[in-house]
Amino acid sequence: MLKNNHPTPLYRQLTEVLHRQIEQGLYKTGRPIPSERILCQTYKISRITVRQALSDMINEGTLLRKQGKGTFVAERKVNQGLVRLVNFARTVLDLGMKPSTKVLGNEVLPADIQLAKVLDIPVTSQIMKLSLLGMGDKEPLVLYESYFPISLGQRMTREAIKREKEGLPFSTYDLYGESSGIFPTRASQTLEAMTADTPLASLLHVRKGSAVLMMTSVFLTSDQRPLEFRKAMYRGDRYKFHITRELS
């Protein structure tokens, strides 16, 4: 039961109880939680207190309100930090899902002016495009589209195909290091919101127009040589990003 004389407000106590019950599996993903009336009766608290607790949990993404149907346990989101790069497998495992990666394709393309500038190669050069689909429990979570100078791209593609055959989860970030003999030291990144067009929606198993978070990255060596330009398109309903910033 909740405690009236406790320093923690009643609505906070209720959110803690509901979080614990969800973690223990009492209320499962996609299933409804008890109604406001039942929560009021069960914990002997006011409807205002219940609504405050549920509102906080909806805002944080734990619960989802469906008009005329009730309040449901939302699918958990991958909570990824922006300060340090973490590999794909680790973020999905932390969500309690089994990670896997599918190589969607690879192709040699002529470098356009923008990509040639980003990769610091001549406009007449060829580049390698490598497309990967990152999944959790076989559900699509993120689409990676990477562009490399041709020589590096061929090595990365061979390693990607090898890892897929071995059933190993990965993103291009995991292909660096000993397998490629190249060690990036920095990544310049930009995060922006977009909506899924028909091809992207089909790949990510979402509706056309659904929210997508796109992270563009340029991986660099210690001497600032560009290695890769990557676009990662994350499902907006399954990912959120966080960062702690110092105040001046």
C-alpha positions as a printed NumPy array, in Angstrom:
array([[  0.   ,   0.   ,   0.   ],
       [  1.003,   3.627,  -0.461],
       [  2.055,   5.685,   2.566],
       [  0.49 ,   9.095,   3.228],
       [  3.19 ,  10.124,   5.69 ],
       [  6.068,   9.218,   3.344],
       [  8.306,  12.044,   1.984],
       [  7.763,  10.724,  -1.561],
       [  4.496,  12.102,  -3.028],
       [  1.7  ,   9.596,  -3.482],
       [  1.72 ,   9.874,  -7.273],
       [  5.451,   9.074,  -7.286],
       [  4.842,   6.063,  -5.052],
       [  2.209,   4.841,  -7.503],
       [  4.553,   5.221, -10.492],
       [  7.194,   3.198,  -8.61 ],
       [  4.651,   0.449,  -7.896],
       [  3.487,   0.332, -11.526],
       [  7.069,   0.329, -12.843],
       [  7.873,  -2.597, -10.569],
       [  4.764,  -4.517, -11.641],
       [  5.581,  -3.969, -15.327],
       [  9.181,  -5.134, -14.815],
       [  7.913,  -8.236, -13.   ],
       [  5.601,  -9.037, -15.913],
       [  2.301,  -8.438, -14.128],
       [  1.334,  -6.032, -16.909],
       [  2.826,  -7.01 , -20.25 ],
       [  3.677,  -4.936, -23.308],
       [  0.587,  -4.065, -25.333],
       [ -1.793,  -5.039, -22.517],
       [ -3.941,  -2.621, -20.461],
       [ -3.263,  -1.636, -16.875],
       [ -6.164,  -1.297, -14.402],
       [ -8.538,   1.613, -14.943],
       [ -8.237,   4.861, -12.986],
       [-11.244,   3.836, -10.885],
       [ -9.715,   0.498,  -9.934],
       [ -6.34 ,   2.11 ,  -9.123],
       [ -8.134,   4.634,  -6.885],
       [ -9.934,   1.846,  -5.043],
       [ -6.89 ,  -0.424,  -4.808],
       [ -4.495,   2.17 ,  -3.411],
       [ -7.089,   4.387,  -1.663],
       [ -5.971,   7.559,  -3.426],
       [ -7.731,  10.309,  -5.369],
       [ -8.286,  10.291,  -9.109],
       [ -6.127,  13.42 ,  -9.386],
       [ -3.212,  11.489,  -7.863],
       [ -3.754,   8.553, -10.233],
       [ -3.947,  10.832, -13.26 ],
       [ -0.717,  12.588, -12.282],
       [  1.096,   9.243, -11.991],
       [ -0.268,   7.953, -15.305],
       [  0.482,  11.251, -17.058],
       [  4.131,  11.067, -15.96 ],
       [  4.429,   7.476, -17.181],
       [  2.825,   8.358, -20.523],
       [  5.188,  11.301, -20.97 ],
       [  8.226,   9.1  , -20.284],
       [  6.988,   6.498, -22.781],
       [  6.207,   3.658, -20.344],
       [  2.45 ,   3.826, -20.889],
       [  0.28 ,   4.641, -23.881],
       [ -3.264,   6.019, -23.715],
       [ -5.736,   4.841, -26.37 ],
       [ -8.812,   7.007, -26.707],
       [-11.903,   5.174, -25.518],
       [ -9.946,   1.991, -24.72 ],
       [ -7.794,   2.741, -21.686],
       [ -4.119,   2.919, -20.78 ],
       [ -1.705,   0.289, -22.072],
       [  1.905,  -0.733, -21.451],
       [  3.947,   0.75 , -24.302],
       [  6.727,  -1.077, -26.094],
       [ 10.039,  -0.306, -24.453],
       [ 12.347,   2.053, -26.305],
       [ 16.053,   1.701, -26.862],
       [ 17.446,   4.488, -24.659],
       [ 20.709,   5.455, -26.317],
       [ 23.122,   8.053, -25.026],
       [ 24.711,  10.642, -27.291],
       [ 27.959,  11.2  , -25.395],
       [ 29.591,   7.826, -26.163],
       [ 29.116,   5.418, -29.052],
       [ 27.706,   2.059, -27.964],
       [ 27.518,  -0.886, -30.327],
       [ 24.201,  -2.033, -31.75 ],
       [ 24.134,  -5.399, -30.   ],
       [ 24.634,  -3.862, -26.541],
       [ 21.768,  -1.385, -26.902],
       [ 19.332,  -4.069, -28.062],
       [ 20.421,  -6.569, -25.394],
       [ 19.823,  -3.9  , -22.744],
       [ 16.251,  -3.753, -24.014],
       [ 15.851,  -7.47 , -23.312],
       [ 15.692,  -8.394, -26.998],
       [ 17.829, -10.651, -29.175],
       [ 19.809,  -8.511, -31.672],
       [ 20.439,  -9.529, -35.258],
       [ 21.607,  -7.829, -38.457],
       [ 20.674,  -8.41 , -42.088],
       [ 22.759,  -7.23 , -45.028],
       [ 20.216,  -5.679, -47.391],
       [ 22.668,  -4.976, -50.174],
       [ 25.929,  -3.487, -51.377],
       [ 26.737,  -1.649, -54.576],
       [ 29.482,   0.348, -56.215],
       [ 28.412,   3.88 , -57.138],
       [ 30.016,   6.97 , -58.641],
       [ 30.694,   9.576, -55.963],
       [ 28.484,  12.644, -56.272],
       [ 29.818,  16.073, -55.327],
       [ 28.445,  15.964, -51.759],
       [ 29.782,  12.499, -50.903],
       [ 33.13 ,  13.2  , -52.538],
       [ 33.484,  16.283, -50.355],
       [ 32.441,  14.466, -47.157],
       [ 34.79 ,  11.523, -47.819],
       [ 37.546,  13.794, -49.115],
       [ 37.973,  11.895, -52.382],
       [ 37.961,  13.031, -56.045],
       [ 34.553,  13.488, -57.652],
       [ 35.563,  10.923, -60.298],
       [ 36.033,   8.231, -57.598],
       [ 33.846,   5.222, -56.973],
       [ 32.329,   4.549, -53.568],
       [ 30.772,   1.531, -51.902],
       [ 27.267,   1.699, -50.431],
       [ 26.441,  -0.877, -47.743],
       [ 22.897,  -1.197, -46.357],
       [ 22.157,  -3.021, -43.095],
       [ 18.95 ,  -3.672, -41.165],
       [ 19.325,  -3.897, -37.385],
       [ 16.655,  -5.967, -35.626],
       [ 15.561,  -6.96 , -32.125],
       [ 13.683, -10.274, -31.791],
       [ 13.507, -10.178, -35.632],
       [ 11.636,  -6.855, -35.515],
       [ 13.246,  -4.069, -37.607],
       [ 14.611,  -1.246, -35.453],
       [ 17.105,   0.714, -37.549],
       [ 18.25 ,   1.008, -41.156],
       [ 21.92 ,   1.824, -41.769],
       [ 23.064,   3.219, -45.11 ],
       [ 26.85 ,   3.638, -45.241],
       [ 29.142,   5.069, -47.912],
       [ 32.881,   4.276, -48.028],
       [ 35.852,   4.951, -50.301],
       [ 35.88 ,   1.904, -52.568],
       [ 38.853,  -0.003, -51.07 ],
       [ 37.648,   0.29 , -47.463],
       [ 34.072,  -0.367, -48.539],
       [ 35.003,  -3.666, -50.129],
       [ 36.712,  -4.807, -46.923],
       [ 33.791,  -3.702, -44.769],
       [ 31.305,  -5.44 , -47.064],
       [ 33.218,  -8.732, -46.917],
       [ 33.322,  -8.531, -43.118],
       [ 29.597,  -7.668, -42.941],
       [ 28.643, -10.675, -45.085],
       [ 30.912, -12.912, -42.992],
       [ 29.314, -11.753, -39.723],
       [ 25.8  , -12.147, -41.091],
       [ 26.574, -15.764, -42.053],
       [ 27.905, -16.346, -38.542],
       [ 24.7  , -14.922, -37.052],
       [ 26.486, -12.052, -35.315],
       [ 24.646,  -8.757, -34.68 ],
       [ 26.546,  -5.642, -35.776],
       [ 26.494,  -2.177, -37.27 ],
       [ 29.316,  -0.73 , -39.375],
       [ 30.824,   0.654, -36.163],
       [ 31.538,  -2.951, -35.099],
       [ 33.375,  -3.691, -38.367],
       [ 36.273,  -1.428, -37.516],
       [ 39.196,  -2.498, -35.345],
       [ 41.107,  -5.715, -35.828],
       [ 38.801,  -7.026, -38.578],
       [ 39.526,  -4.055, -40.853],
       [ 42.834,  -2.851, -39.425],
       [ 41.341,   0.635, -39.121],
       [ 40.476,   2.385, -35.885],
       [ 38.263,   5.482, -36.025],
       [ 38.755,   7.905, -33.151],
       [ 35.979,  10.418, -33.733],
       [ 32.475,  10.616, -35.134],
       [ 30.838,  13.859, -36.216],
       [ 27.083,  13.366, -35.863],
       [ 23.807,  15.175, -36.52 ],
       [ 20.361,  14.101, -35.289],
       [ 17.165,  15.209, -36.975],
       [ 13.521,  14.196, -37.246],
       [ 11.936,  12.889, -40.44 ],
       [  8.952,  10.836, -41.563],
       [  9.063,   7.453, -43.257],
       [  8.337,   7.345, -46.98 ],
       [  6.871,   4.186, -48.522],
       [ 10.167,   2.239, -49.045],
       [ 11.515,   3.106, -45.572],
       [  8.171,   2.343, -43.903],
       [  8.144,  -1.06 , -45.595],
       [ 11.674,  -1.887, -44.391],
       [ 11.035,  -0.753, -40.806],
       [  7.531,  -2.28 , -40.63 ],
       [  5.86 ,   1.022, -39.772],
       [  3.166,   3.094, -41.439],
       [  4.051,   5.626, -44.101],
       [  4.513,   9.006, -42.405],
       [  5.631,   7.488, -39.097],
       [  8.243,   9.365, -37.075],
       [ 11.864,   8.424, -37.742],
       [ 15.03 ,   9.73 , -36.08 ],
       [ 17.881,  10.075, -38.562],
       [ 21.46 ,  10.192, -37.291],
       [ 24.075,  11.142, -39.895],
       [ 27.65 ,  10.288, -38.939],
       [ 31.086,  10.837, -40.398],
       [ 33.675,   8.488, -38.88 ],
       [ 37.194,   9.928, -38.758],
       [ 40.725,   8.71 , -38.023],
       [ 43.032,  10.407, -35.542],
       [ 44.463,  12.538, -38.368],
       [ 40.927,  13.627, -39.365],
       [ 40.731,  11.425, -42.446],
       [ 37.1  ,  10.52 , -43.272],
       [ 36.352,   6.801, -43.34 ],
       [ 32.602,   6.55 , -43.683],
       [ 29.467,   8.615, -44.151],
       [ 26.507,   6.859, -42.543],
       [ 22.803,   7.537, -42.293],
       [ 21.087,   5.6  , -39.504],
       [ 17.289,   5.76 , -39.537],
       [ 15.79 ,   4.715, -36.201],
       [ 12.136,   3.933, -35.598],
       [ 10.729,   6.82 , -33.59 ],
       [  8.444,   4.5  , -31.625],
       [ 11.331,   2.294, -30.497],
       [ 14.26 ,   4.682, -29.937],
       [ 14.99 ,   7.7  , -27.793],
       [ 18.302,   9.484, -27.255],
       [ 19.582,  11.277, -24.172],
       [ 22.47 ,  13.522, -23.24 ],
       [ 23.614,  15.357, -20.119],
       [ 24.869,  18.875, -20.85 ],
       [ 26.768,  21.325, -18.671],
       [ 25.114,  24.694, -18.   ],
       [ 27.176,  27.82 , -18.468]])
